[in-house]
Amino acid sequence: MKNKSYIVLLMYDAIRMGTGVKIDECCEMYDISVATFRRHVAFLRAYFMEQFGQNVVYDSSEKRYRLETV
């Protein structure tokens, strides 16, 4: 099992590169609960907003969290 910091950094990379993150894929790959996944996304959402002025949104058509295009 990977630690929290490493998982959040992997999620950050996926969001930043444009691939985004899917709930089910992340939970399975990193062996985390949905609640933990949502906490990580909330942390990343706040970080992206504060540092870059960008919002992490859920794209229901792709079923993934991604950066909102401005």
N, CA, C and O atoms as CSV, one atom per row, in Angstrom:
chain,resi,resn,atom,element,x,y,z
A,1,MET,N,N,0.845,-1.193,0.000
A,1,MET,CA,C,0.000,0.000,0.000
A,1,MET,C,C,0.882,1.247,0.000
A,1,MET,O,O,1.846,1.334,0.761
A,2,LYS,N,N,0.550,2.199,-0.849
A,2,LYS,CA,C,1.303,3.443,-0.952
A,2,LYS,C,C,0.806,4.422,0.095
A,2,LYS,O,O,-0.352,4.364,0.511
A,3,ASN,N,N,1.686,5.327,0.523
A,3,ASN,CA,C,1.253,6.287,1.532
A,3,ASN,C,C,0.448,7.425,0.910
A,3,ASN,O,O,0.431,7.607,-0.308
A,4,LYS,N,N,-0.218,8.183,1.777
A,4,LYS,CA,C,-1.137,9.229,1.354
A,4,LYS,C,C,-0.455,10.261,0.452
A,4,LYS,O,O,-0.998,10.628,-0.590
A,5,SER,N,N,0.707,10.720,0.840
A,5,SER,CA,C,1.400,11.754,0.072
A,5,SER,C,C,1.681,11.297,-1.351
A,5,SER,O,O,1.484,12.050,-2.305
A,6,TYR,N,N,2.137,10.076,-1.485
A,6,TYR,CA,C,2.458,9.537,-2.796
A,6,TYR,C,C,1.200,9.427,-3.667
A,6,TYR,O,O,1.231,9.763,-4.851
A,7,ILE,N,N,0.116,8.966,-3.086
A,7,ILE,CA,C,-1.145,8.836,-3.819
A,7,ILE,C,C,-1.644,10.203,-4.282
A,7,ILE,O,O,-2.064,10.354,-5.429
A,8,VAL,N,N,-1.599,11.190,-3.400
A,8,VAL,CA,C,-2.044,12.540,-3.758
A,8,VAL,C,C,-1.168,13.107,-4.876
A,8,VAL,O,O,-1.676,13.773,-5.777
A,9,LEU,N,N,0.131,12.854,-4.827
A,9,LEU,CA,C,1.021,13.330,-5.891
A,9,LEU,C,C,0.721,12.657,-7.226
A,9,LEU,O,O,0.771,13.306,-8.271
A,10,LEU,N,N,0.414,11.376,-7.200
A,10,LEU,CA,C,0.040,10.683,-8.434
A,10,LEU,C,C,-1.267,11.244,-9.007
A,10,LEU,O,O,-1.406,11.416,-10.218
A,11,MET,N,N,-2.211,11.521,-8.122
A,11,MET,CA,C,-3.473,12.124,-8.557
A,11,MET,C,C,-3.226,13.519,-9.116
A,11,MET,O,O,-3.810,13.889,-10.135
A,12,TYR,N,N,-2.374,14.290,-8.466
A,12,TYR,CA,C,-2.007,15.632,-8.929
A,12,TYR,C,C,-1.437,15.551,-10.350
A,12,TYR,O,O,-1.840,16.308,-11.233
A,13,ASP,N,N,-0.503,14.632,-10.557
A,13,ASP,CA,C,0.102,14.473,-11.879
A,13,ASP,C,C,-0.943,14.152,-12.937
A,13,ASP,O,O,-0.927,14.732,-14.023
A,14,ALA,N,N,-1.845,13.237,-12.630
A,14,ALA,CA,C,-2.883,12.841,-13.594
A,14,ALA,C,C,-3.800,14.011,-13.934
A,14,ALA,O,O,-4.173,14.195,-15.093
A,15,ILE,N,N,-4.159,14.792,-12.938
A,15,ILE,CA,C,-5.025,15.955,-13.174
A,15,ILE,C,C,-4.272,17.009,-13.975
A,15,ILE,O,O,-4.811,17.569,-14.929
A,16,ARG,N,N,-3.062,17.272,-13.600
A,16,ARG,CA,C,-2.244,18.299,-14.261
A,16,ARG,C,C,-1.947,17.939,-15.726
A,16,ARG,O,O,-1.921,18.817,-16.589
A,17,MET,N,N,-1.728,16.661,-15.998
A,17,MET,CA,C,-1.421,16.225,-17.367
A,17,MET,C,C,-2.662,16.151,-18.249
A,17,MET,O,O,-2.546,15.990,-19.464
A,18,GLY,N,N,-3.849,16.268,-17.654
A,18,GLY,CA,C,-5.068,16.277,-18.442
A,18,GLY,C,C,-5.791,14.952,-18.533
A,18,GLY,O,O,-6.885,14.886,-19.095
A,19,THR,N,N,-5.204,13.886,-17.991
A,19,THR,CA,C,-5.894,12.598,-18.039
A,19,THR,C,C,-6.996,12.519,-16.999
A,19,THR,O,O,-7.966,11.785,-17.186
A,20,GLY,N,N,-6.866,13.258,-15.910
A,20,GLY,CA,C,-7.866,13.246,-14.853
A,20,GLY,C,C,-7.816,11.966,-14.041
A,20,GLY,O,O,-6.991,11.088,-14.295
A,21,VAL,N,N,-8.705,11.866,-13.064
A,21,VAL,CA,C,-8.749,10.693,-12.200
A,21,VAL,C,C,-10.184,10.186,-12.083
A,21,VAL,O,O,-11.128,10.966,-11.956
A,22,LYS,N,N,-10.323,8.872,-12.130
A,22,LYS,CA,C,-11.614,8.210,-11.964
A,22,LYS,C,C,-11.682,7.606,-10.569
A,22,LYS,O,O,-10.699,7.064,-10.063
A,23,ILE,N,N,-12.848,7.707,-9.959
A,23,ILE,CA,C,-13.027,7.207,-8.598
A,23,ILE,C,C,-12.698,5.726,-8.515
A,23,ILE,O,O,-11.845,5.320,-7.727
A,24,ASP,N,N,-13.369,4.921,-9.323
A,24,ASP,CA,C,-13.204,3.470,-9.215
A,24,ASP,C,C,-11.780,3.016,-9.519
A,24,ASP,O,O,-11.254,2.126,-8.851
A,25,GLU,N,N,-11.157,3.625,-10.524
A,25,GLU,CA,C,-9.785,3.252,-10.870
A,25,GLU,C,C,-8.811,3.578,-9.742
A,25,GLU,O,O,-7.967,2.754,-9.389
A,26,CYS,N,N,-8.926,4.780,-9.175
A,26,CYS,CA,C,-8.023,5.188,-8.095
A,26,CYS,C,C,-8.228,4.344,-6.845
A,26,CYS,O,O,-7.261,3.914,-6.215
A,27,CYS,N,N,-9.468,4.111,-6.491
A,27,CYS,CA,C,-9.747,3.324,-5.291
A,27,CYS,C,C,-9.172,1.918,-5.409
A,27,CYS,O,O,-8.619,1.380,-4.450
A,28,GLU,N,N,-9.306,1.338,-6.578
A,28,GLU,CA,C,-8.783,-0.010,-6.787
A,28,GLU,C,C,-7.255,-0.009,-6.861
A,28,GLU,O,O,-6.596,-0.833,-6.227
A,29,MET,N,N,-6.706,0.911,-7.631
A,29,MET,CA,C,-5.257,0.950,-7.848
A,29,MET,C,C,-4.481,1.250,-6.559
A,29,MET,O,O,-3.432,0.658,-6.305
A,30,TYR,N,N,-5.008,2.173,-5.752
A,30,TYR,CA,C,-4.285,2.607,-4.556
A,30,TYR,C,C,-4.828,1.987,-3.271
A,30,TYR,O,O,-4.339,2.284,-2.181
A,31,ASP,N,N,-5.835,1.129,-3.398
A,31,ASP,CA,C,-6.441,0.462,-2.249
A,31,ASP,C,C,-6.919,1.465,-1.201
A,31,ASP,O,O,-6.562,1.379,-0.026
A,32,ILE,N,N,-7.742,2.429,-1.660
A,32,ILE,CA,C,-8.309,3.431,-0.771
A,32,ILE,C,C,-9.836,3.403,-0.882
A,32,ILE,O,O,-10.388,2.892,-1.856
A,33,SER,N,N,-10.497,3.951,0.114
A,33,SER,CA,C,-11.963,4.014,0.093
A,33,SER,C,C,-12.416,5.210,-0.748
A,33,SER,O,O,-11.628,6.099,-1.072
A,34,VAL,N,N,-13.690,5.206,-1.088
A,34,VAL,CA,C,-14.266,6.324,-1.833
A,34,VAL,C,C,-14.179,7.598,-0.994
A,34,VAL,O,O,-13.900,8.671,-1.530
A,35,ALA,N,N,-14.411,7.493,0.297
A,35,ALA,CA,C,-14.326,8.659,1.180
A,35,ALA,C,C,-12.912,9.244,1.170
A,35,ALA,O,O,-12.745,10.463,1.127
A,36,THR,N,N,-11.910,8.390,1.209
A,36,THR,CA,C,-10.521,8.851,1.156
A,36,THR,C,C,-10.229,9.507,-0.188
A,36,THR,O,O,-9.574,10.547,-0.245
A,37,PHE,N,N,-10.710,8.905,-1.259
A,37,PHE,CA,C,-10.542,9.485,-2.591
A,37,PHE,C,C,-11.135,10.890,-2.628
A,37,PHE,O,O,-10.507,11.820,-3.135
A,38,ARG,N,N,-12.334,11.040,-2.095
A,38,ARG,CA,C,-13.007,12.351,-2.110
A,38,ARG,C,C,-12.239,13.381,-1.279
A,38,ARG,O,O,-12.184,14.552,-1.654
A,39,ARG,N,N,-11.648,12.965,-0.161
A,39,ARG,CA,C,-10.826,13.880,0.643
A,39,ARG,C,C,-9.602,14.327,-0.148
A,39,ARG,O,O,-9.227,15.499,-0.115
A,40,HIS,N,N,-8.987,13.399,-0.850
A,40,HIS,CA,C,-7.824,13.744,-1.677
A,40,HIS,C,C,-8.213,14.739,-2.775
A,40,HIS,O,O,-7.495,15.708,-3.022
A,41,VAL,N,N,-9.334,14.500,-3.420
A,41,VAL,CA,C,-9.794,15.406,-4.481
A,41,VAL,C,C,-10.112,16.785,-3.897
A,41,VAL,O,O,-9.797,17.801,-4.517
A,42,ALA,N,N,-10.724,16.832,-2.726
A,42,ALA,CA,C,-11.036,18.118,-2.088
A,42,ALA,C,C,-9.750,18.887,-1.787
A,42,ALA,O,O,-9.688,20.101,-1.981
A,43,PHE,N,N,-8.737,18.184,-1.317
A,43,PHE,CA,C,-7.446,18.809,-1.054
A,43,PHE,C,C,-6.845,19.361,-2.347
A,43,PHE,O,O,-6.376,20.498,-2.386
A,44,LEU,N,N,-6.864,18.547,-3.402
A,44,LEU,CA,C,-6.314,18.976,-4.683
A,44,LEU,C,C,-7.122,20.120,-5.286
A,44,LEU,O,O,-6.551,21.023,-5.899
A,45,ARG,N,N,-8.433,20.093,-5.121
A,45,ARG,CA,C,-9.292,21.166,-5.629
A,45,ARG,C,C,-8.898,22.499,-4.972
A,45,ARG,O,O,-8.760,23.517,-5.650
A,46,ALA,N,N,-8.723,22.477,-3.659
A,46,ALA,CA,C,-8.336,23.690,-2.940
A,46,ALA,C,C,-6.947,24.161,-3.379
A,46,ALA,O,O,-6.719,25.358,-3.555
A,47,TYR,N,N,-6.035,23.225,-3.553
A,47,TYR,CA,C,-4.673,23.562,-3.964
A,47,TYR,C,C,-4.648,24.194,-5.352
A,47,TYR,O,O,-4.025,25.237,-5.548
A,48,PHE,N,N,-5.321,23.569,-6.313
A,48,PHE,CA,C,-5.340,24.100,-7.674
A,48,PHE,C,C,-5.986,25.477,-7.720
A,48,PHE,O,O,-5.541,26.347,-8.470
A,49,MET,N,N,-7.030,25.683,-6.927
A,49,MET,CA,C,-7.699,26.976,-6.912
A,49,MET,C,C,-6.781,28.045,-6.316
A,49,MET,O,O,-6.662,29.143,-6.859
A,50,GLU,N,N,-6.144,27.719,-5.213
A,50,GLU,CA,C,-5.292,28.696,-4.530
A,50,GLU,C,C,-4.024,28.995,-5.328
A,50,GLU,O,O,-3.635,30.157,-5.446
A,51,GLN,N,N,-3.390,27.992,-5.863
A,51,GLN,CA,C,-2.103,28.174,-6.528
A,51,GLN,C,C,-2.206,28.586,-7.996
A,51,GLN,O,O,-1.375,29.350,-8.486
A,52,PHE,N,N,-3.216,28.086,-8.691
A,52,PHE,CA,C,-3.294,28.296,-10.131
A,52,PHE,C,C,-4.580,28.980,-10.591
A,52,PHE,O,O,-4.706,29.330,-11.764
A,53,GLY,N,N,-5.538,29.174,-9.678
A,53,GLY,CA,C,-6.818,29.763,-10.062
A,53,GLY,C,C,-7.624,28.846,-10.967
A,53,GLY,O,O,-8.463,29.315,-11.737
A,54,GLN,N,N,-7.375,27.533,-10.883
A,54,GLN,CA,C,-8.102,26.562,-11.700
A,54,GLN,C,C,-8.946,25.682,-10.792
A,54,GLN,O,O,-8.596,25.438,-9.637
A,55,ASN,N,N,-10.056,25.214,-11.330
A,55,ASN,CA,C,-10.965,24.403,-10.543
A,55,ASN,C,C,-10.939,22.949,-11.013
A,55,ASN,O,O,-10.946,22.673,-12.213
A,56,VAL,N,N,-10.908,22.044,-10.070
A,56,VAL,CA,C,-11.037,20.620,-10.371
A,56,VAL,C,C,-12.532,20.303,-10.338
A,56,VAL,O,O,-13.198,20.520,-9.326
A,57,VAL,N,N,-13.045,19.794,-11.442
A,57,VAL,CA,C,-14.474,19.516,-11.572
A,57,VAL,C,C,-14.694,18.049,-11.924
A,57,VAL,O,O,-13.797,17.371,-12.426
A,58,TYR,N,N,-15.900,17.581,-11.650
A,58,TYR,CA,C,-16.275,16.224,-12.047
A,58,TYR,C,C,-16.942,16.294,-13.404
A,58,TYR,O,O,-17.937,16.999,-13.574
A,59,ASP,N,N,-16.409,15.578,-14.360
A,59,ASP,CA,C,-16.971,15.502,-15.699
A,59,ASP,C,C,-17.800,14.231,-15.776
A,59,ASP,O,O,-17.256,13.133,-15.894
A,60,SER,N,N,-19.121,14.383,-15.709
A,60,SER,CA,C,-19.992,13.210,-15.660
A,60,SER,C,C,-19.991,12.423,-16.981
A,60,SER,O,O,-20.246,11.219,-16.980
A,61,SER,N,N,-19.712,13.086,-18.087
A,61,SER,CA,C,-19.686,12.362,-19.359
A,61,SER,C,C,-18.487,11.420,-19.445
A,61,SER,O,O,-18.566,10.369,-20.081
A,62,GLU,N,N,-17.375,11.796,-18.804
A,62,GLU,CA,C,-16.184,10.948,-18.797
A,62,GLU,C,C,-16.002,10.207,-17.473
A,62,GLU,O,O,-15.120,9.358,-17.344
A,63,LYS,N,N,-16.840,10.535,-16.498
A,63,LYS,CA,C,-16.791,9.935,-15.163
A,63,LYS,C,C,-15.404,10.072,-14.533
A,63,LYS,O,O,-14.841,9.116,-14.000
A,64,ARG,N,N,-14.871,11.309,-14.615
A,64,ARG,CA,C,-13.560,11.568,-14.028
A,64,ARG,C,C,-13.466,13.012,-13.547
A,64,ARG,O,O,-14.195,13.889,-14.011
A,65,TYR,N,N,-12.556,13.236,-12.612
A,65,TYR,CA,C,-12.248,14.585,-12.150
A,65,TYR,C,C,-11.125,15.112,-13.019
A,65,TYR,O,O,-10.154,14.412,-13.306
A,66,ARG,N,N,-11.275,16.360,-13.432
A,66,ARG,CA,C,-10.292,16.989,-14.312
A,66,ARG,C,C,-10.260,18.488,-14.038
A,66,ARG,O,O,-11.107,19.019,-13.320
A,67,LEU,N,N,-9.272,19.161,-14.619
A,67,LEU,CA,C,-9.211,20.613,-14.504
A,67,LEU,C,C,-10.226,21.228,-15.441
A,67,LEU,O,O,-10.378,20.799,-16.584
A,68,GLU,N,N,-10.915,22.232,-14.948
A,68,GLU,CA,C,-11.888,22.949,-15.769
A,68,GLU,C,C,-11.137,23.875,-16.717
A,68,GLU,O,O,-10.243,24.613,-16.302
A,69,THR,N,N,-11.503,23.829,-17.977
A,69,THR,CA,C,-10.877,24.713,-18.943
A,69,THR,C,C,-11.496,26.101,-18.829
A,69,THR,O,O,-12.710,26.250,-18.690
A,70,VAL,N,N,-10.655,27.086,-18.891
A,70,VAL,CA,C,-11.113,28.474,-18.705
A,70,VAL,C,C,-11.393,29.132,-20.027
A,70,VAL,O,O,-11.787,30.298,-20.066
